[in-house]
């Protein structure tokens, strides 16, 4: 049995370990984020929802998660 290599990233300024090669989409699922109401910045660049599945996380990446809030 082989174990996945873990890498360290930061999510909203908190250290998080994820398996090497993990996609942004898998991270959001792991964090139980409501996908329809979430916006994501990777290293200060907004990532389009259509790119979440193909965006692979790397050591040291900084993720900022934003949730839409209804109201006015």
C-alpha positions in Angstrom: 0.0 0.0 0.0 1.4 3.4 -0.9 0.5 6.6 0.8 -0.1 9.8 -1.0 2.5 12.5 -0.6 1.0 15.5 1.2 1.7 19.1 0.3 1.0 22.2 2.4 -1.2 25.0 1.1 -2.9 27.9 2.9 -6.7 28.3 2.9 -7.9 31.6 4.2 -4.5 32.0 5.9 -4.7 28.6 7.6 -2.3 25.8 6.8 -3.9 22.8 5.2 -2.4 19.5 4.0 -3.7 18.0 0.8 -2.6 15.1 -1.4 -0.1 16.0 -4.1 -2.0 16.4 -7.4 -5.3 17.3 -5.8 -7.6 19.6 -7.8 -9.2 22.8 -6.6 -12.6 21.1 -7.0 -11.6 18.2 -4.8 -10.3 20.6 -2.1 -13.7 22.5 -2.1 -15.5 19.1 -1.7 -13.1 18.1 1.1 -13.8 21.4 2.9 -17.6 20.9 2.3 -17.9 24.3 0.7 -21.3 25.1 -1.0 -20.1 25.1 -4.6 -22.8 27.3 -6.0 -22.2 30.1 -3.6 -18.4 30.1 -3.5 -15.7 32.1 -5.3 -12.1 31.1 -5.3 -8.8 33.1 -5.6 -5.6 31.1 -6.1 -2.5 33.1 -5.3 -4.6 36.3 -5.6 -6.1 35.4 -9.0 -9.8 34.5 -9.3 -10.2 31.0 -10.7 -13.3 30.5 -13.0 -15.6 27.8 -11.8 -15.1 26.0 -15.2 -11.4 25.6 -14.3 -11.8 24.2 -10.7 -11.6 20.5 -11.9 -8.4 21.0 -13.9 -6.6 23.4 -11.5 -4.0 21.3 -9.6 -2.8 22.5 -6.3 0.9 23.0 -5.6 3.0 23.4 -2.4 2.7 26.9 -1.0 -0.5 27.8 -2.9 -2.6 30.4 -1.2 -6.4 29.9 -1.5 -8.9 32.5 -0.6 -12.5 31.4 -0.4 -15.4 33.8 -0.6 -19.1 33.0 0.0 -21.9 34.9 -1.6 -24.2 36.4 0.9 -27.8 37.4 -0.1 -29.1 40.7 1.1 -28.8 44.3 0.3 
